[in-house]
Amino acid sequence: MPKRIMQGTVVSDHGDKTIVVQVERRFKHPLLNKIVRKSKRFMAHDENNAHKKGDTVRIVECRPYSKRKTWEVLTDEASA
C-alpha cells in the first residue's frame, strides 16, 4: 500500500529534528455550497533541521518516531 504524501507550510521549527506542518484542504460544503477551508497540523521528522518557519514542504508517512510524530519530510534528491 502506498504511503500518503501531503504538502503544507511549516508553522513551527522549535523542536530538535522536528517541525510542525500545517496542511490545508479545500472542499465544497454539501449543504452551504461554499468552498470551505480546513487545516490540520502534523509533526514531522526533519533530520538535518533544514526547514524553517514559512517553508513549503512535502511530508510522507513513516514509522513512529515518537507519540505524535509519524511523518517525515520528503527530500527530493533529484532536485537537490
Backbone as JSON Lines, residues from 0, in Angstrom:
{"i":0,"aa":"M","n":[0.84,-1.18,0.0],"ca":[0.0,0.0,0.0],"c":[0.89,1.24,0.0]}
{"i":1,"aa":"P","n":[0.63,2.19,-0.88],"ca":[1.49,3.37,-0.94],"c":[1.28,4.28,0.26]}
{"i":2,"aa":"K","n":[2.35,4.98,0.62],"ca":[2.29,5.9,1.75],"c":[1.68,7.22,1.3]}
{"i":3,"aa":"R","n":[0.96,7.86,2.23],"ca":[0.35,9.15,1.91],"c":[1.42,10.24,1.86]}
{"i":4,"aa":"I","n":[1.24,11.16,0.92],"ca":[2.12,12.32,0.79],"c":[1.26,13.56,0.86]}
{"i":5,"aa":"M","n":[1.65,14.52,1.7],"ca":[0.9,15.77,1.84],"c":[1.86,16.94,1.69]}
{"i":6,"aa":"Q","n":[1.29,18.08,1.32],"ca":[2.08,19.3,1.18],"c":[1.49,20.34,2.11]}
{"i":7,"aa":"G","n":[2.37,21.07,2.8],"ca":[1.91,22.08,3.73],"c":[2.99,23.09,4.03]}
{"i":8,"aa":"T","n":[2.68,23.97,4.98],"ca":[3.58,25.05,5.36],"c":[4.1,24.8,6.77]}
{"i":9,"aa":"V","n":[5.38,25.06,6.96],"ca":[5.98,24.9,8.29],"c":[5.51,26.06,9.16]}
{"i":10,"aa":"V","n":[4.9,25.73,10.31],"ca":[4.41,26.76,11.22],"c":[5.26,26.84,12.49]}
{"i":11,"aa":"S","n":[6.08,25.82,12.74],"ca":[6.96,25.85,13.91],"c":[8.18,24.97,13.64]}
{"i":12,"aa":"D","n":[9.34,25.46,14.09],"ca":[10.57,24.67,13.95],"c":[11.39,24.72,15.24]}
{"i":13,"aa":"H","n":[10.7,24.81,16.37],"ca":[11.39,24.97,17.65],"c":[12.02,23.67,18.14]}
{"i":14,"aa":"G","n":[11.4,22.53,17.85],"ca":[11.93,21.26,18.35],"c":[13.18,20.84,17.6]}
{"i":15,"aa":"D","n":[13.99,20.01,18.26],"ca":[15.19,19.48,17.63],"c":[14.79,18.34,16.71]}
{"i":16,"aa":"K","n":[15.12,18.46,15.42],"ca":[14.79,17.47,14.39],"c":[13.28,17.29,14.2]}
{"i":17,"aa":"T","n":[12.5,18.3,14.59],"ca":[11.05,18.23,14.46],"c":[10.51,19.55,13.93]}
{"i":18,"aa":"I","n":[9.58,19.47,12.99],"ca":[8.86,20.65,12.53],"c":[7.37,20.35,12.6]}
{"i":19,"aa":"V","n":[6.57,21.4,12.69],"ca":[5.13,21.27,12.66],"c":[4.66,21.82,11.32]}
{"i":20,"aa":"V","n":[3.93,20.98,10.57],"ca":[3.47,21.33,9.23],"c":[1.96,21.46,9.25]}
{"i":21,"aa":"Q","n":[1.46,22.59,8.73],"ca":[0.01,22.8,8.64],"c":[-0.42,22.5,7.21]}
{"i":22,"aa":"V","n":[-1.32,21.51,7.08],"ca":[-1.82,21.09,5.78],"c":[-3.25,21.6,5.66]}
{"i":23,"aa":"E","n":[-3.52,22.31,4.57],"ca":[-4.84,22.89,4.36],"c":[-5.53,22.19,3.2]}
{"i":24,"aa":"R","n":[-6.8,21.85,3.39],"ca":[-7.57,21.27,2.3],"c":[-8.81,22.11,2.07]}
{"i":25,"aa":"R","n":[-9.25,22.16,0.82],"ca":[-10.42,22.95,0.45],"c":[-11.43,22.03,-0.19]}
{"i":26,"aa":"F","n":[-12.7,22.19,0.19],"ca":[-13.74,21.35,-0.37],"c":[-15.06,22.13,-0.39]}
{"i":27,"aa":"K","n":[-15.98,21.67,-1.16],"ca":[-17.28,22.31,-1.26],"c":[-18.2,21.74,-0.19]}
{"i":28,"aa":"H","n":[-18.78,22.6,0.62],"ca":[-19.68,22.16,1.67],"c":[-20.96,21.6,1.05]}
{"i":29,"aa":"P","n":[-21.41,20.43,1.48],"ca":[-22.55,19.81,0.81],"c":[-23.87,20.56,0.97]}
{"i":30,"aa":"L","n":[-24.04,21.26,2.08],"ca":[-25.3,21.97,2.32],"c":[-25.21,23.45,1.93]}
{"i":31,"aa":"L","n":[-24.12,24.09,2.29],"ca":[-23.98,25.52,2.04],"c":[-23.51,25.85,0.63]}
{"i":32,"aa":"N","n":[-22.95,24.86,-0.08],"ca":[-22.43,25.06,-1.43],"c":[-21.37,26.17,-1.49]}
{"i":33,"aa":"K","n":[-20.58,26.26,-0.43],"ca":[-19.47,27.21,-0.39],"c":[-18.17,26.43,-0.3]}
{"i":34,"aa":"I","n":[-17.09,27.06,-0.74],"ca":[-15.77,26.46,-0.58],"c":[-15.31,26.69,0.86]}
{"i":35,"aa":"V","n":[-15.0,25.6,1.56],"ca":[-14.62,25.66,2.96],"c":[-13.15,25.24,3.07]}
{"i":36,"aa":"R","n":[-12.41,25.93,3.93],"ca":[-11.01,25.58,4.17],"c":[-10.89,24.94,5.54]}
{"i":37,"aa":"K","n":[-10.24,23.79,5.59],"ca":[-9.95,23.13,6.85],"c":[-8.46,22.87,6.89]}
{"i":38,"aa":"S","n":[-7.87,22.98,8.07],"ca":[-6.44,22.75,8.18],"c":[-6.17,21.83,9.35]}
{"i":39,"aa":"K","n":[-5.07,21.11,9.25],"ca":[-4.64,20.2,10.3],"c":[-3.13,20.29,10.42]}
{"i":40,"aa":"R","n":[-2.64,20.13,11.64],"ca":[-1.21,20.23,11.89],"c":[-0.63,18.85,12.15]}
{"i":41,"aa":"F","n":[0.53,18.59,11.53],"ca":[1.23,17.33,11.69],"c":[2.65,17.6,12.16]}
{"i":42,"aa":"M","n":[3.14,16.77,13.08],"ca":[4.53,16.84,13.48],"c":[5.33,15.95,12.55]}
{"i":43,"aa":"A","n":[6.42,16.47,12.01],"ca":[7.22,15.74,11.04],"c":[8.68,15.73,11.45]}
{"i":44,"aa":"H","n":[9.37,14.65,11.11],"ca":[10.79,14.48,11.43],"c":[11.62,15.18,10.37]}
{"i":45,"aa":"D","n":[12.5,16.07,10.81],"ca":[13.4,16.8,9.92],"c":[14.82,16.54,10.42]}
{"i":46,"aa":"E","n":[15.48,15.54,9.83],"ca":[16.75,15.03,10.34],"c":[17.83,16.11,10.46]}
{"i":47,"aa":"N","n":[17.94,16.99,9.48],"ca":[19.04,17.97,9.46],"c":[18.62,19.36,9.9]}
{"i":48,"aa":"N","n":[17.43,19.53,10.43],"ca":[16.9,20.85,10.81],"c":[17.03,21.83,9.64]}
{"i":49,"aa":"A","n":[16.71,21.36,8.44],"ca":[16.93,22.15,7.23],"c":[15.8,23.12,6.93]}
{"i":50,"aa":"H","n":[14.62,22.89,7.46],"ca":[13.46,23.7,7.09],"c":[13.11,24.68,8.2]}
{"i":51,"aa":"K","n":[12.75,25.88,7.77],"ca":[12.43,26.95,8.71],"c":[10.97,27.35,8.57]}
{"i":52,"aa":"K","n":[10.52,28.17,9.48],"ca":[9.12,28.62,9.51],"c":[8.79,29.36,8.2]}
{"i":53,"aa":"G","n":[7.66,29.0,7.6],"ca":[7.22,29.62,6.36],"c":[7.56,28.82,5.11]}
{"i":54,"aa":"D","n":[8.42,27.82,5.22],"ca":[8.77,26.98,4.07],"c":[7.6,26.09,3.68]}
{"i":55,"aa":"T","n":[7.5,25.78,2.41],"ca":[6.53,24.8,1.92],"c":[7.26,23.48,1.75]}
{"i":56,"aa":"V","n":[6.73,22.44,2.41],"ca":[7.39,21.13,2.4],"c":[6.38,20.04,2.06]}
{"i":57,"aa":"R","n":[6.92,18.9,1.64],"ca":[6.1,17.7,1.43],"c":[6.47,16.7,2.49]}
{"i":58,"aa":"I","n":[5.46,16.07,3.11],"ca":[5.7,15.09,4.15],"c":[5.1,13.75,3.73]}
{"i":59,"aa":"V","n":[5.69,12.67,4.25],"ca":[5.27,11.33,3.89],"c":[5.14,10.51,5.18]}
{"i":60,"aa":"E","n":[4.21,9.57,5.19],"ca":[4.03,8.71,6.35],"c":[5.28,7.87,6.59]}
{"i":61,"aa":"C","n":[5.55,7.56,7.86],"ca":[6.71,6.75,8.19],"c":[6.43,6.02,9.51]}
{"i":62,"aa":"R","n":[7.44,5.34,9.98],"ca":[7.32,4.67,11.28],"c":[7.21,5.71,12.39]}
{"i":63,"aa":"P","n":[6.64,5.36,13.52],"ca":[6.53,6.34,14.61],"c":[7.91,6.7,15.19]}
{"i":64,"aa":"Y","n":[8.22,7.98,15.19],"ca":[9.45,8.46,15.84],"c":[9.18,8.77,17.31]}
{"i":65,"aa":"S","n":[7.94,9.16,17.62],"ca":[7.54,9.44,18.99],"c":[6.02,9.28,19.06]}
{"i":66,"aa":"K","n":[5.43,9.72,20.15],"ca":[3.98,9.53,20.34],"c":[3.16,10.21,19.25]}
{"i":67,"aa":"R","n":[3.52,11.42,18.86],"ca":[2.74,12.18,17.87],"c":[3.45,12.36,16.53]}
{"i":68,"aa":"K","n":[4.69,11.93,16.43],"ca":[5.47,12.18,15.22],"c":[5.56,10.92,14.37]}
{"i":69,"aa":"T","n":[4.68,10.82,13.34],"ca":[4.67,9.66,12.46],"c":[4.8,10.07,11.0]}
{"i":70,"aa":"W","n":[5.35,11.25,10.77],"ca":[5.58,11.78,9.42],"c":[7.03,12.21,9.33]}
{"i":71,"aa":"E","n":[7.57,12.23,8.09],"ca":[8.9,12.76,7.88],"c":[8.93,13.6,6.62]}
{"i":72,"aa":"V","n":[9.86,14.53,6.56],"ca":[9.98,15.42,5.41],"c":[10.48,14.63,4.22]}
{"i":73,"aa":"L","n":[9.8,14.79,3.11],"ca":[10.19,14.1,1.88],"c":[11.26,14.91,1.19]}
{"i":74,"aa":"T","n":[12.45,14.33,1.04],"ca":[13.55,15.03,0.39],"c":[13.7,14.49,-1.03]}
{"i":75,"aa":"D","n":[13.67,15.38,-1.98],"ca":[13.84,15.01,-3.39],"c":[15.31,15.15,-3.74]}
{"i":76,"aa":"E","n":[16.03,14.03,-3.82],"ca":[17.46,14.09,-4.13],"c":[17.71,14.58,-5.56]}
{"i":77,"aa":"A","n":[16.76,14.35,-6.46],"ca":[16.94,14.76,-7.85],"c":[16.98,16.27,-7.98]}
{"i":78,"aa":"S","n":[16.15,16.98,-7.17],"ca":[16.1,18.43,-7.29],"c":[17.18,19.1,-6.44]}
{"i":79,"aa":"A","n":[17.74,18.4,-5.49],"ca":[18.74,19.0,-4.61],"c":[20.13,18.94,-5.17]}
